[in-house]
Each structure stands twice: as structure tokens, then as C-alpha cells.
Amino acid sequence: MQIQKFILCVAVALTAFGASLGLLEIGNYIRTAFEPLKVEIKPLEPIQPTYYFPPQIPDFQQPVFAPQEESEPEAEPEDWGETGDYYIIGDKPKGFEDFEFLIVNTHKWDDKNDKVVAVKPNGELRMEKEFNFSRLNITGKRISLDTRERKGISYRFDGRFIKAQEVKYESEDGEEYTDEAFLKGRLTKWRNGIKIAEAKVKLGIYHGC
């Protein structure tokens, strides 16, 4: 009988201990169930999107086709021979202060054939007045001429055509200049058949057209 009582006491004690543990767990559950829920909110870091860059293709350049122009051969310079208006380079010598141009024509433009053609030499000496030639001879590079008289005055020139020759001279105000001579010779002035002036001259040219 005593053993049975002891066993019963132990069973009751164990039952009571288990019940107390269950009540304790129930109390903790009820306590935690009614506590406010603490939620820690952390800011989200933005997610960097991944970009895909395809390989860059250069812009297509449309080919430029330049029209092919047929190049024309350069025209040969026209040969005007000794044609031109000749002027005295530098200061005009004494007795020839009124000298303007010695005009010589050996070629002219032929409109019909569209080219320069040779003609019989002609021209005039232009002073304050025009003096036509009574004689004009051009042989190779040599030239000689006489003018007709006007009120007893006439002129004569003997010279030769030369390759461009640089001539330096000084003007009356002291300025230095450079020109090119294409004709040089002796110019004389006559009155009633008597020579009254003479000078060696170098002449530049305004080319005829």
C-alpha cells in the first residue's frame, strides 16, 4: 500500500510540475502576443540597372561623285610680235618733253579666223600731236623710222628690240623705281631738215591687243 501511495504522490508531483511548465509557457506566449511588433525598416539601396551598349557602327558616308570635267589644254599665248605702245622710261630727255608713245603695229586680231595675224608694220609717233610715219623698216630686231613733217618738225628713231631688260631710275622727287625696257635706240628731232635735239632712250611697253 505504501509503495502505491508513493507512486501516486510522484505521479501527482510530476503532473503538477508539468502543468506549471505549461502555464508558464502559456503566460509567456500571451505576454509576447500582445507586445507591439518591432519592425526595423532599412532603406533599400537602388538597384543599378545593367545597360547594354551595342558596338557603335560609324555613320555611312554617301560617296560623293564629282562630275568629271574634261580639262581643256592651255591656250598658247598669242604672238603679237613687236606690237605695242612704247614709252620712255624715267625722265624724258630735253627736247622730247612732250613725248607720249611710239606706237608700232606688226600684228592684229583677225575676227574672221579668230587668231592673231601678221600685218605690214605701221604706227605713229604720238607727241602733243600725232606724227604719222613716212618710213618704217623692221628687219629682224632692228627698227628705223621717219615721221612726216608738221609745221617743219619731224622725228627719226633708230634702234632695236631687246629681251626684257631691267632699268632702275630715280624720279624728280628722289623716289627709286624699276621698269623693264623692250626697245632702245637713238631718237632725234628735226626742224626743216636740221637736227635740233638728240637722245638715247630706253622704252617700256604697253602691249597691244
Order of alpha helices (4+ residues) and beta strands (2+ residues): alpha-beta-beta-beta-beta-beta-beta-beta-beta
